[in-house]
Amino acid sequence: MNSKVKKLKRYLPLYLMFLPGAIYLLINNYVPMAGLVVAFKQYKVKSGLFGSPWNGLKNFEFLFATPDAWVITRNTILYNLVFIVLNTVLGIMFAIFICDALSKKLKKVYQSAILFPYLMSAVIVGYIVFAFCSQTNGIVNNTILPALGLDPVNWYSEPKYWPFILSFVNTWKGVGYGCLIYISSINGIDPSLYEAASLDGASKWQQIRNITLPSIVPTFVTLTLMNIGRIFYSDFGLFYQVPRNSGMIYSTTNVIDTYVYRGLMEQSNIGMSAAAGFYQSIVGFILVLAANMVVRKFSRENALF
């Protein structure tokens, strides 16, 4: 008993430091989970959260009993897969470049530069894209295409261009966040490893391949698993604000989040919105478990659990 009391006294400052975070996590992440019941109810404001009548799985029919179900599911999954690959590859490339090729002063400048787009709101990004893609006043139609001898394009009515536009905008906006995490991982590598490799005659590429890349595998696995868990979610601002909610390009810009938002605005069905969020969370949880099992099979020490 005395040993337990001694341990409690010893670690009491750590417990007190942990307490605010635990309370915040409880209030913001666990208490709201009671609202999941709305996904199975016909929510009525007068009846309240628990007084509203049950309606089974009818809220989920909005997602699946429609011809748009395949389109929004396909777009959500494929876009996120492309985003994961591009942001991971470019994030690692930029991180290695910044850590190996730049001085400390330039490194800080580049870190700020690559993080800046990530801090911008979706509205601002949407206006920037519109400044380039506007049919009448856009830079592309008025400057770039005429210089190349090409005709102007009505970007907001041509669905075929938007997979490339959205992928580019997401990469420009999001690659900096992952890059900073990889920079932190690379900075944590023991410099003596590079010194020993250099003395042994290893080229820069050999040092990257045999020291840098293996050392950042845990970071890569963690970020990838987190992204896989959100593969059924989308950047709402990217898919709603950037295409300016143009109905003519829904076939390549409509995803689960924007589809649910439009349905919520038209029908004011809160239960349907809750059902969509519940569905995305369950699928994301299953995907994380599956991906972690695959990682454990090949590299047990790099798995999350």
N, C-alpha and C positions, 0 to 999 in steps of 0.2 A: 504493500500500500504506500509505503514511504517512497519507493522508487517511482511510482506513478505520480505522486504529488510533486516530486522533484522534477520529473519530466514536464509536468504541466507548467510549473513555475519557469522552467528553462525555456519552453517554447511559447509561453504566454504572449510575449511581444509579437511573435510571428502570427499567432492566432488572431490577435487584435488587428494586425495589418491586413489579414485575410478577410476579416469580418465585413468591411464595407463592400468589397467586391462580391462576396457571397450574397449579401443582402440585395445588391443591385441585380445580380444574376437571378435570384429568386423572384424578385418583383417583375423584372422585364422579360424573363424567359420561361419561368415555370408557372406562375400564377395565371398568365393569359392562356395557358393551355386548357383551362376550363372552358374557354370559348369555343373549343373544337366541337362541342355539341351542336353548335349552330349549323354545322355542315349537314346534320341529319334532321333539321327542324325547319318548319315554315315560319321563319322569324317574323314576329310582330312586335312593334315597339311597345304597345300597350301591355302586352303579356310579359315582356321581358325575356331575358336570356333563357331561364329555366321554365318559364310558364308557357312558352310558345309550343304549339302542337308538333309532334313528331311526323315526319313525312318519309322516313326510310332513306332510300338512295335517289330520290327524285331530283335532288340538287345536282347530283353527279351526271344526270342525263343531259344537262346543258352542255357538258364537255364532249360527250360521246355520241349522243343521238343527233348529230348534225353533220352535214357534208364537209364542214370546215374542220372537223376533228383531226383528220389525217394531215391536212395542210399545216395547222398550227403546231401539231406534235412534231411533224417532220422539220419545220422551220426551227423550232425551239432546240431540238436535239442537234441538228446539223450545224446551226450557227454556233452553238456552244462548243461543239467538238473542234470546229475551225478556230474559234477564239482561244481555246485551251492550247492547241498546237502552236499557233502563231505567237501568242503571248509568252509561252514557255521558251520556245526556241529563240525568239528575239530578246527576251529578258535575259537569258543566259549569255547570249552573244554580247549584248551591250554591257552586262556586268563584267565579263572577262575583259572586254576592251577598256572599260573605264579603270579597272583595277590594275591592268598591266601596262597600259600605254600612256596614262596621264599622271601628271604631278598631283600632289595633294590639293593645291589651290584649284587647278582645273577640274579635279575630281568633284569638289564641292559644287562648282558651277554646273557641271554636267548632271549631277544628282538633282539639283534644283530644277534644271531645265526639263528633265524627263519626268519629274513628278508633277510639274505645273499643269499639264493637260488633265491629269487624274483629279486635280482639285477643282476643275471647272465644272459648272453645273451643266446638266443636259440641255437646258434652254440656251445657254451661251454656245454650246457645241452645235446645236441645231441652227442657230443664226449664222455661225461660221460656215457650216455646210451649205446653207441657203445662199450665202454670199458667193459661193463658188458655183452652185448648181442652178441658180435662178435662171429661168428661160430667157427673160428680158434683160436683166442687169447682172447676171452672174459672170464671174471672171472666166470660167471655162468657155461659155458660149460667146463672150464678147472679145476675148483675148487669145486664149489657147487654141481653140478649134479653128478660128479664121486664119491664124498663123500657120496651121498645118493644112489649110485648104479643105477643111471639113465643114459640113453643115451643122448648125446648132441642133441641140438635142433637148427635148422636153423631158428632163430627168424625172420629174414628179408624175409622169404618166407612163413611164417605161419600166416595167418590173425587172427586166433582165439585168439592168445595171446595178440594182440595189444590193445583191449579195456581195459584190466587190466594194461598194461604197461603205456599207455597214461594217464589213470586215476591216477595211482600212481605218475607219473612224474609231472602232473599238480598239484596234491595235495601237493607234496613235494616243488614245486616251488612257489605255489600261496597262501598257507594257512597262511604264515607269514604276508602278507599285511592286510588281514582281521583281523587277530589276534591282530595286533597292534591297529587297530581302536577299537576293542572290549575292549582292555586293557585300552584305553583312556576313554571309556564310564564307565568301572567299577571303575576306579580311581576317576571319578567324582561323585560317589555315596556317600552320606553323611555317614561317619563312625559311627555316633551316631545310625543309624538304626541297624547296626550289633551289636553294644554294647547293645542296648535295647533288641534285639532278643536273645543275649547270656545270658543276665540276666534273661530272661523269660524261659531259658532252651532249646532254639531252637538248634538243631544239625546243623552241618555244611551243610548237604544236605538241611535241612529245610531253612536255611538262603539263600542258592543258589536259591532254588525253589521259595521262597516268596519275596526275596529282589533283588538278582542279576539279575535273568532272566527277571522279569517284568521291571526292570530299563533299560535294554538294548534293549527292544522291538523296540523303535524308530530307533536305529542304525541298528538293524536287518532288519526292514522293508525297510529303505532307501537303504542299500546295496543290498538287494534281488531285489528290484524294478530296481535298476541300472543294476544288472546282467541279469534280465529278458529282459530289453531293448536291451541287446546285445546277446540274445540267438541265433540269426541268424548269428552272427559273430563268428569267431574262432581265437584262438591263432595260427597265421600262422606258426611261428617258431616251435611250438609244433608238428603240423601235417605235416610239410614239412621237417624240419631239423632232428627231432628225428627219424622218420622212414626212413630217408635218401632217400626219394623220390623213394622207392622201388615199382615198378609197381605190384608186386605179392601180395601186401597187401592193394591195393587200396580199396577193399571192406569194410575194417574197419578203414582206415585212411584218405580216401578222403572226404573232406568237401567242402562247397561252396567256401571258400577263396582259397584253393589249386586248386580246379577245374578251377576257373576263372583264376588264375595265369598261369596254364598250357595252358589253351586256349589262353590267351593273348600272351604267349611266342611263341605259334605255329602259331597263326593267326594275331598277332599284331593288334587286333581289340580293340581300346580304347573305342569305344562306348559300346561294350559288357561288359567291365569292369565297366564302369559307370552305366550301367543298373543293374548290380549285386549289386553295392553299394547302388543304389537308392532303389532297392527292399528290401535289408536288413534294410535300415533305416526306410522305411515305416512300415514294419512288426514290427520292434522293437518299433517304436512309438505307434503303435496300442496295442502291448502287454503291454507296460507301462501303457497306459490309462486303459486297461482292468484290470490289476493287481491292480492299484490304486483304481479303482471302487470297487473291492472286499474288499480291506482293509478298505475303507470308510464305507462300509456296516457293518462291524463288529467292527471297531474301528476308528471313525472319526478323533480323535486327532492324530493318528499315520500315517494318510495318508499324502502323499507329497503335495497334493493340492486338 
